[in-house]
């Protein structure tokens, strides 16, 4: 892509901006020079990094991956009551029933005991959300062992866990343990918005069927710019262990000063505004006025996401603005 842009080509092909919005945003080239095998090679490298048999780069976000997985499974399943809407969309498309269980508060993912109590004779799959929006991760090895013992297909929506496995401080990636799993590389890695990955540990026709489902749910004009950002983000993540390590101490220090939830992902800061004695919306407004934007305000908590792109200075900035905002509204 860079080599093409460097030639300063005269473009008589899509996209219509002709390189003026982004010179690397290109489509297939008529001379066949675009190295299409690089996509397959990148997916093989990514699968090896995450420890799965196959990886597929997605331009439709984790939503494309989740719908593809559920549609491919085509069986009744137990799902988390707090599943993302793409899970339910997948069941609408497959016209199969699902049984939603779990905790109403949405903090924690499904457990083996919850899945076991929800099983019915027609259930053939489990769709688990891990980590949750609040940074709690499932015991994925225990869930995988249980599903294997029951002959259940295990699908994990791990949209917020693309960074898992890249530091000893973080939970393990779900990719090696599930039949199918997705991650959003744009949420916690450094890829462009809408980029995601779908992993599987399937064989033969089952793997082909999943590929067909991915193509059905996706676009026939995938963005190579998004693909390139995925490839680059994963490569960058493999070299990020020191950055995650450097974040740990300042994050833990901040957590000791304010009522953050004790979750499994230390890079996901969830401030309990009720325990703090302030309204989440008021604090959110005050922070926004100060130029600090959180990921989520659910009416009780504010969620802040840190990544390997952040450092101790970012944490200190958040700390200072939080205390200033709290003092202003109290």
N, C-alpha and C positions, 0 to 999 in steps of 0.2 A: 504493500500500500504506500509506504514511504517512497519506494523507488519510483512508483508511478507518478506520485505527486511531484517528485524532484525533477521529472522530465518537463514540467510545465506544459502538460498536454492540452491540445485543443479538443474540448469534450463535446461530442455530439451524441451523448448517451445520458440516461438517467443517472443520478437525480437531477432535477430541474434547476437546482441552485448552481450547477456547473462548477462546484468546488469553492464557491464564494462564501458559503456558510462554514464549511470545513473541507479542506482539500483532501483529507483522508477518507471522506465519506464517498465510497465508490461502489459500483455494482460489478457484475461479471463483465469481463472485457472480451470483445469479439475475437481478438487474436489468440485467445486461450492462454494468455500469459499469467492470468491469476492462478496462483498455486493452490488449487482446491484441496490437494492432498494435505496442505498445511492445517486445514480445519480438523481433519481426522487425526493427524499427528498430535495436534494440540489437545484434543479430547483424550487421546491415549495417555499423554503426559499427566493431564489433570486427574484421570482415573487412578493413576499410580500414586499421585500425591495424596489423594483422599482415601486410597485403599479399597476401591471398588473395581468390579470387572469392567464396567463401561461408564462413560460420562458423555453427556450431550449438552452442548452450549445452547442456551435459549435466549431469544430476543423478546419473549413475551412474559418475562418475569417468572417467579415461582408459581404464579397462577397458571401459566401454561403447563408447567411441570406437574402440578397437583392434578389438574383436570385430566392430563394425559395418563397419569398413573391410575386414577380412579376409573377412567373410561377403559383403559387396558384391562384392569382387573375384572370389571364387569360382573361383580358378585356383591351380595349383601355384606355389610361390614359394621363393625363397632367403630364409632368415631368419637372424638372429644366434643363435648357439648359446646366448647368455645372455639371450634375449628374455624379457620378462615372461610369466607364465603366461597372460595374456589373449590373447597372440598364438597360443599353441597351442590355447587354447579356441576361438578363431575358426576355426582349421582343423578342429577336431573338429566344429564346427557346420556348416561348409561341406563337410565330407567330402572335402577335397582334400589331397594330400600336400604336405609341405614338406621342404626340405633345409637343415639347420642347419649353419652354418659360423662360423668366427671364433676368437677367442682364448679359451682355457679360463679365463683369470684374470678375464675380464669387465671389465677396465680400459678397453679401447678399443673403439670401434665398428667395424663392417665397413668395409673399404676397397674401392676399385674392383677391385683385383687379386684380393682374396678372392672377391668376387662373381663376377668373370669366370671364375675357376677352378671355381666351384661350378655354373655354368650347365649345364643339361641341356635337351634338346629340348622338354620339356613345360613348362619354367618360363616363366611369363608375368608375374611380379611379384617385387618385392624388398621385404622388410619390414626396415627398419633402425632400430636403437635409438640415438638421439642426442639429447641427451648420455647417456652411461652414468651409472650411479649414482655413479661416481667423478669426474664432471666433465669427461670427455673428449668432445669433439664431432667428428663426422664432417666431412669435406670435402664438405658437402652439395651444393655446386654441381657438383663433379666427379662425384659419384654420380648426381645428376640428369641431367647431360649424358650420362653413360654409359647410364643407363636409357632415356633418350629415343632414343639412337642404336640401341639394341637392341629398341625397342618394348616395354619393360617398364613396368608400372605401378609407381610408387614410392610406398610407404607408409612414413611415418616415425612411430615411437613416440617423441615428444619430451616425454614426461610431465614430465621434470625440467627442461624448457627453456622454461617459460612466460615467464620473465623475459628471455630472449634478445632482443636487438634494442632494448632500452630504455636501453642505455648503449653508448658506443663502446668501453668496456672489456670488453664481453661479446660472444660470438659472435653471428652473425646468426640471426634466427629461421628455422626451416625452412619456415614456412608458404608463402612465395612460390615455393619450388623444388619442392615435392612435389605429386603428384596428390592425396594425402590425408595429413593429419598431425594429430596430437592433442597437446594440452598439458594439464597438470593445473594449473589456476589456484589450487588449494589448496596445492600443494607449495611454490611459490616466489613466488607473488603473495599478496595479502591476502584471498582469497576463502575461504568456508567449506569445510570438509572435504567431499569428494565432488563438488565442482564442477570442471568441466573444459570444454574447447572442442575441437571437431572442425572442422578446416579442409579445404577442397578447392578444386581448380582444374579441376573437371569441368564439362561442358556438358550441357544437355538431359536426355535420358533417364538418362544416367549419374549426374548429380547427383540426379535424382529417385530412382533406385535406392538411392543412398547414404542419402537421407532415409528411405526405407522401411526400410532396415536399422537405422538409428538408432532408429526408432520400435519396431521389432521387439525390439531389445535393451534398450530402456528401459522406463520406467514410464508408465502412462496418467495418473498423478497427479504430475507434476513439481513440485518445490518452487520456488515463486516466490521464496522467501527465498534459495535457492541461486542462482537466476537473477539476482536483484538484486545478490547479492554478487559474481558474476562481472562484471557490468556495472560496478559500482563499482570492483572491483579493477583492471580494465583501464584505466579512466579514471585511476585513481591512478597506475598504472604509467607512463602517458604523461607524468606530471609528476615522475618519480622519478630522472631523470638525475643531478641534483645529489647526491641521496642515495647513489647508487651510486658517484659520483666521490669522495664524502667517505669511503666505506668502503675505497677502494682502497689508499691509503697505509698505514693501520694494519694491514690484512690482509697486505699484502706484508711489512711489518716483522715481523709474527708468523711468517710463513712462513720468514723468513730465520733465525729462532731455533730452529726445530724441523724435523724431517724430514717436511714435508708434501709430497705428490706435486705435481709440476709439471704440473698439468692445464690445461684451456682455460678453465675457469670459476673465476675467483678467489673467487667467493662460496661455492664448494664446497670446504671444507677437509678434506683426507683425510690423516690422520696415520698415518704408517708406524710402527707400534708395534714391529715387528721391528727396523727400523733404529734406533729409539730405545732398544732393549734392554729393553723391558718387555712383559708380557703384556697384550694388548688387553682381556681380560676383567677383569683386576685394575685396570687404569686406568679402565675403564668403571665398575666398582663404586665406586671411590674418588671419581670425579667425581659419580656419582649420589648418594653419601652427602653430597656437598657441595652438592647441589641443581642440578647441571649435567648436562643430558641430551643425549646425541648422537643423531643420526639412525640410525646403523648401527654395529654391531660385527660384523665379518665373521670374527673370529678372528685377523686380521692387522693390520687397520686400523680406525680410528674415523673416521666421517664426521660433519662438522659443517656445517650449512646456515645461511648468512647471507642475509638478504633486505633489501629497502629499508626494512623495519620496524626493522632494527638500526642501530646507529651506532657511532662509535669507542669509546664507553663499553662497549658490549656486547663488542667485540673485546678491550678491556683486561680486562674481567671474565673472559673465556675464557682470556686469557693468564695472568692471575694464578692462576686455579684449576688450569690445566694444570700450571704449574710447581710449585704446592703439592702437587698429587696425585702428580706424578712423584716428587718428593722423598720423599713419604710411603711409596711402595711400593718404591722402589729400595733 
